């Protein structure tokens, strides 16, 4: 595991938390490949997402490198102690009653902060999505920040970070992203792959699969 953050990338934790994260990854047999661009803002997307275990591995990887990444969660979840915990983990509230949509509110967060990495699973479900949700692309375009893909591979037990992509035409960008995921991903439950990733891997896509 050689991934090192540049000085502009937002960070969380300390030497002990990074050591603990690296130790946990080693115990699980996982490695990190690639690099993150040395930029203060980006949209970091993770795929394929077919299991709750994906989140455990992702959180361990973020702790190991000391990356501070945030997710957008409905504001009603931020009550009491749970709100404190969610904010510590980087979650930010979305007001679904606001006249501004989720994309616009997220773009506002990018504009209001000097450093911000947004973490998104664009498949939106663990259960064989037919298409990727376009919110990650709209946010990246609106905020003028790059999209950085991360692929999880359960066969080789590694997470690979790809080259940053400047958001332009959605279909063109999806073809580029699927070239990356077709080379570097392997799902825990292949039968739950989203259709774009399944096609990129040359695997059959099933329209629905049960979750555990």
Sine and cosine of phi, psi and omega as CSV:
sin_phi,cos_phi,sin_psi,cos_psi,sin_omega,cos_omega
0.00,0.00,0.93,-0.36,-0.11,-0.99
-0.88,-0.47,0.08,1.00,-0.07,-1.00
-0.93,0.38,0.84,-0.54,0.00,-1.00
-0.81,-0.59,0.72,-0.69,-0.02,-1.00
-0.98,0.18,0.63,-0.77,0.11,-0.99
-0.97,0.26,0.20,-0.98,-0.09,-1.00
-0.92,0.40,-0.35,0.94,-0.03,-1.00
-1.00,0.05,-0.28,0.96,-0.08,-1.00
-0.97,0.26,0.74,-0.68,0.01,-1.00
-0.89,0.46,0.64,-0.77,-0.10,-1.00
-0.82,-0.57,0.37,-0.93,0.08,-1.00
-0.61,-0.79,0.49,-0.87,0.09,-1.00
1.00,0.01,-0.22,-0.97,-0.05,-1.00
-0.60,-0.80,-0.14,-0.99,-0.05,-1.00
-0.87,0.49,-0.61,0.79,-0.02,-1.00
-0.93,0.37,-0.71,0.71,-0.03,-1.00
-0.90,0.43,-0.60,0.80,0.04,-1.00
-0.92,0.39,-0.66,0.76,0.05,-1.00
-0.88,0.47,-0.67,0.74,-0.01,-1.00
-0.90,0.44,-0.69,0.72,0.03,-1.00
-0.88,0.47,-0.68,0.73,0.03,-1.00
-0.90,0.43,-0.64,0.77,0.01,-1.00
-0.90,0.44,-0.65,0.76,0.01,-1.00
-0.91,0.41,-0.65,0.76,0.05,-1.00
-0.88,0.48,-0.68,0.74,0.01,-1.00
-0.89,0.45,-0.68,0.73,0.01,-1.00
-0.88,0.48,-0.58,0.82,0.02,-1.00
-0.99,0.12,-0.17,0.98,0.03,-1.00
1.00,0.09,0.29,0.96,-0.06,-1.00
-0.99,-0.13,0.47,-0.88,0.03,-1.00
-0.73,-0.68,0.34,-0.94,0.05,-1.00
-0.92,-0.39,0.65,-0.76,0.02,-1.00
-0.75,-0.66,0.38,-0.93,0.01,-1.00
1.00,0.07,-0.34,-0.94,-0.02,-1.00
-0.45,-0.89,0.33,-0.94,0.13,-0.99
-0.98,-0.19,0.63,-0.78,0.04,-1.00
-0.91,0.42,0.54,-0.84,0.01,-1.00
-0.99,0.15,0.97,0.24,-0.03,-1.00
-0.72,-0.69,0.51,-0.86,-0.03,-1.00
-0.98,0.18,-0.29,0.96,-0.07,-1.00
-0.65,-0.76,0.64,-0.77,0.06,-1.00
-0.20,-0.98,0.32,-0.95,0.17,-0.99
-0.97,-0.24,0.91,-0.41,-0.03,-1.00
-0.98,-0.18,0.90,-0.44,-0.03,-1.00
-0.95,-0.31,0.63,-0.78,-0.01,-1.00
-0.85,-0.52,0.69,-0.72,0.02,-1.00
-0.33,-0.94,0.30,-0.95,-0.17,0.99
-0.97,0.25,0.47,-0.88,-0.02,-1.00
-0.90,-0.43,0.98,-0.19,-0.05,-1.00
-0.79,-0.61,0.03,1.00,-0.09,-1.00
-0.43,-0.90,0.48,-0.88,0.12,-0.99
-0.87,0.49,-0.44,0.90,0.00,-1.00
-0.89,0.46,-0.43,0.90,0.03,-1.00
-0.83,0.56,-0.69,0.73,-0.01,-1.00
-0.92,0.40,-0.61,0.79,0.03,-1.00
-0.89,0.46,-0.71,0.70,-0.01,-1.00
-0.92,0.40,-0.66,0.75,0.00,-1.00
-0.89,0.46,-0.71,0.71,0.01,-1.00
-0.89,0.46,-0.64,0.77,0.04,-1.00
-0.90,0.43,-0.65,0.76,0.01,-1.00
-0.91,0.42,-0.67,0.74,0.04,-1.00
-0.88,0.47,-0.65,0.76,0.04,-1.00
-0.91,0.41,-0.63,0.77,-0.04,-1.00
-0.90,0.45,-0.60,0.80,-0.02,-1.00
-0.99,-0.11,-0.17,0.99,0.02,-1.00
0.97,0.23,0.46,0.89,-0.02,-1.00
-0.99,0.11,0.75,-0.66,0.11,-0.99
-1.00,-0.08,0.94,-0.34,0.00,-1.00
-0.80,-0.60,0.60,-0.80,-0.06,-1.00
-0.90,-0.44,0.40,-0.92,0.11,-0.99
-0.80,-0.60,0.42,-0.91,0.01,-1.00
-0.99,-0.15,0.82,-0.57,-0.04,-1.00
-0.75,-0.66,0.55,-0.84,-0.03,-1.00
-0.83,0.56,0.63,-0.77,-0.16,-0.99
-0.90,0.43,-0.41,0.91,-0.02,-1.00
-0.92,0.39,-0.25,0.97,0.02,-1.00
-0.99,0.15,-0.15,0.99,-0.13,-0.99
-0.99,-0.10,0.63,0.78,-0.02,-1.00
-0.98,-0.18,0.68,-0.73,0.08,-1.00
0.91,0.41,-0.54,-0.84,-0.07,-1.00
-0.89,0.46,-0.59,0.81,-0.01,-1.00
-0.85,0.52,-0.60,0.80,0.02,-1.00
-0.89,0.46,-0.65,0.76,0.03,-1.00
-0.89,0.46,-0.70,0.71,-0.01,-1.00
-0.90,0.44,-0.71,0.71,-0.01,-1.00
-0.88,0.48,-0.68,0.73,0.01,-1.00
-0.91,0.42,-0.61,0.80,0.02,-1.00
-0.88,0.47,-0.61,0.79,0.00,-1.00
-0.99,0.17,0.01,1.00,0.08,-1.00
0.99,-0.16,0.07,1.00,0.00,-1.00
-0.96,0.29,0.57,-0.82,0.03,-1.00
-0.80,-0.60,0.61,-0.79,-0.09,-1.00
-0.98,0.21,0.62,-0.79,0.12,-0.99
-0.91,-0.41,0.80,-0.61,0.02,-1.00
-1.00,-0.04,0.98,-0.22,-0.03,-1.00
-0.95,0.33,-0.21,0.98,0.03,-1.00
-1.00,-0.02,-0.10,1.00,-0.02,-1.00
-0.95,0.32,0.57,-0.82,0.09,-1.00
-0.90,0.44,-0.34,0.94,0.09,-1.00
-0.99,0.13,0.66,-0.75,0.04,-1.00
-0.97,0.24,0.09,-1.00,-0.03,-1.00
-0.88,0.47,-0.66,0.75,-0.01,-1.00
-0.88,0.48,-0.73,0.68,-0.03,-1.00
-0.91,0.42,-0.64,0.77,0.05,-1.00
-0.90,0.44,-0.62,0.78,0.00,-1.00
-0.93,0.37,-0.65,0.76,0.07,-1.00
-0.87,0.49,-0.63,0.77,0.04,-1.00
-0.87,0.49,-0.62,0.79,0.04,-1.00
-0.88,0.47,-0.71,0.71,0.04,-1.00
-0.85,0.53,-0.67,0.74,-0.05,-1.00
-0.95,0.32,-0.43,0.90,-0.08,-1.00
-1.00,-0.01,-0.19,0.98,-0.07,-1.00
-0.89,-0.46,0.57,-0.82,0.01,-1.00
-0.96,0.27,-0.51,0.86,0.04,-1.00
-0.71,-0.70,0.72,-0.69,0.06,-1.00
-0.29,-0.96,0.83,-0.56,0.14,-0.99
-0.92,-0.39,0.87,-0.49,0.01,-1.00
-0.99,-0.10,0.81,-0.59,-0.01,-1.00
-0.97,-0.23,0.83,-0.55,-0.06,-1.00
-0.70,-0.72,0.63,-0.78,0.22,-0.98
-0.97,-0.23,0.99,-0.12,-0.18,-0.98
-0.93,0.37,-0.23,0.97,0.08,-1.00
-0.93,0.36,-0.46,0.89,0.11,-0.99
0.97,0.25,-0.07,1.00,-0.03,-1.00
-0.30,-0.95,0.34,-0.94,0.09,-1.00
-1.00,-0.05,0.12,0.99,-0.22,-0.98
-0.85,-0.53,0.94,0.33,0.22,-0.98
0.79,0.61,0.85,0.52,0.03,-1.00
-0.89,0.45,0.62,-0.78,0.02,-1.00
-0.96,0.28,-0.57,0.82,-0.01,-1.00
-0.63,-0.78,0.31,-0.95,0.13,-0.99
-0.99,0.14,0.60,-0.80,0.12,-0.99
-0.94,0.34,0.63,-0.78,-0.12,-0.99
-1.00,0.01,-0.01,1.00,-0.07,-1.00
-0.83,0.56,-0.65,0.76,-0.02,-1.00
-0.86,0.51,-0.61,0.79,-0.03,-1.00
-0.96,0.29,-0.67,0.74,0.04,-1.00
-0.88,0.47,-0.66,0.75,0.00,-1.00
-0.90,0.43,-0.73,0.69,-0.02,-1.00
-0.87,0.50,-0.67,0.74,0.02,-1.00
-0.92,0.39,-0.70,0.71,-0.04,-1.00
-0.91,0.42,-0.60,0.80,-0.03,-1.00
-1.00,0.02,-0.20,0.98,-0.02,-1.00
0.93,0.38,0.62,0.79,-0.01,-1.00
-0.86,-0.52,0.41,-0.91,-0.03,-1.00
-0.98,0.22,0.37,-0.93,0.16,-0.99
-0.99,-0.14,0.79,-0.62,0.04,-1.00
-0.89,-0.46,0.89,-0.46,-0.01,-1.00
-1.00,0.08,0.60,-0.80,0.12,-0.99
-0.79,-0.62,0.76,-0.65,-0.06,-1.00
-0.91,-0.42,0.68,-0.73,0.05,-1.00
-0.97,-0.23,0.69,-0.73,-0.08,-1.00
-0.76,-0.65,0.97,-0.26,-0.04,-1.00
-0.98,0.19,-0.28,0.96,0.04,-1.00
-0.96,0.29,-0.75,0.66,-0.02,-1.00
-0.99,-0.15,-0.01,1.00,0.00,-1.00
0.79,0.61,0.88,0.47,0.04,-1.00
-0.55,-0.83,0.46,-0.89,0.13,-0.99
-0.92,-0.39,0.81,-0.59,-0.04,-1.00
-0.91,-0.42,0.77,-0.64,0.07,-1.00
-0.99,-0.15,0.76,-0.65,-0.04,-1.00
-0.99,-0.11,0.00,-1.00,0.01,-1.00
-0.95,0.31,0.55,-0.83,0.02,-1.00
-0.91,0.41,0.55,-0.84,-0.03,-1.00
-0.84,-0.55,0.79,-0.61,0.10,-1.00
-0.99,0.14,0.84,-0.55,-0.09,-1.00
-0.92,0.38,0.79,-0.61,0.05,-1.00
-0.70,-0.71,-0.89,-0.45,0.08,-1.00
-0.96,0.29,0.77,-0.64,-0.11,-0.99
-0.88,0.48,-0.74,0.67,-0.06,-1.00
-0.90,0.44,-0.65,0.76,0.04,-1.00
-0.90,0.44,-0.69,0.72,0.00,-1.00
-0.91,0.41,-0.62,0.78,0.03,-1.00
-0.89,0.45,-0.63,0.78,0.05,-1.00
-0.88,0.47,-0.65,0.76,0.03,-1.00
-0.92,0.40,-0.67,0.74,0.02,-1.00
-0.90,0.44,-0.64,0.76,-0.02,-1.00
-0.94,0.34,-0.45,0.89,0.13,-0.99
-0.88,0.47,-0.65,0.76,0.03,-1.00
-0.92,0.39,-0.76,0.65,-0.04,-1.00
-0.93,0.36,-0.48,0.88,0.06,-1.00
-0.92,0.39,-0.41,0.91,0.00,-1.00
-1.00,-0.05,-0.48,0.88,-0.25,-0.97
-0.85,-0.53,0.07,1.00,-0.09,-1.00
-0.88,-0.47,0.48,-0.88,0.14,-0.99
-0.45,-0.89,0.89,-0.45,-0.12,-0.99
-0.98,0.21,0.42,-0.91,0.12,-0.99
-0.92,0.38,-0.61,0.79,0.02,-1.00
-0.82,-0.57,1.00,0.03,-0.05,-1.00
-0.84,0.55,-0.47,0.88,-0.01,-1.00
-0.93,0.36,-0.19,0.98,0.01,-1.00
-0.96,-0.27,0.14,0.99,-0.01,-1.00
-0.86,0.51,0.58,-0.81,0.17,-0.99
-0.92,0.38,0.40,-0.92,-0.07,-1.00
-0.87,0.50,-0.69,0.72,0.00,-1.00
-0.86,0.51,-0.67,0.75,-0.02,-1.00
-0.96,0.30,-0.64,0.77,0.03,-1.00
-0.85,0.53,-0.71,0.70,0.01,-1.00
-0.91,0.41,-0.61,0.80,0.03,-1.00
-0.90,0.43,-0.53,0.85,0.00,-1.00
-1.00,0.01,-0.05,1.00,-0.02,-1.00
0.95,0.32,0.51,0.86,-0.03,-1.00
-0.94,-0.35,0.45,-0.89,0.05,-1.00
-0.93,0.38,0.56,-0.83,0.04,-1.00
-0.95,-0.31,0.75,-0.66,0.07,-1.00
-0.95,-0.30,0.71,-0.70,-0.11,-0.99
-0.92,0.38,-0.26,0.97,-0.01,-1.00
-0.41,-0.91,0.57,-0.82,0.07,-1.00
-0.53,-0.85,0.57,-0.82,0.01,-1.00
-0.95,0.30,0.49,-0.87,0.04,-1.00
-0.97,-0.24,0.48,-0.88,0.11,-0.99
-0.97,-0.24,0.00,0.00,0.00,0.00
